């Protein structure tokens, strides 16, 4: 089962939807735990119109062939351009957050998107990530995935253990 709970409040500036996975399977993978989304409308200012911010929190376990994978984290997505127009394709989002995955062998992998270099997604660029940095930490290694300078392309670079960045194409 997936149990979804929320309180309908049409005039509220903030709404939270909670998901609980109870004995839920998808493709023979058992998913357990909780996920929530909180959508808040910011206050309009002289320099910024009111726009939504969605925060996702998760604490999920996936059991695959008896092996347990656990992920906990948070992600914040803010619509920074285009909200309020009738044209969805002009929307631009920035995403920050972090999540940690613990694998069956005990290895812990952490991914972090900072506020100083958030992931930027432009819908008018085929929904592509056009900039931002993801810092990846794994046992014995670190990596930096850099999506570039806001150019509408499918190119990024990855640097492993501080080495020379390598160009990758999505």
Secondary structure, DSSP 8 states (H G I E B T S, - for coil): -EEEE----TT-SEEEEEEEEEEEEETTEEEEEEEEEEEEE----SSS---EEEEEEEEEEEEETTEEEEEEEEEEEEEEESTTSS-GGG-EEEEEEEEEEE-TTS-EEEEEE-STT-EEEEGGGTTEEEEEEEEEEETTEEEEEEEEES-SSSEEEEEETT---EEEE-
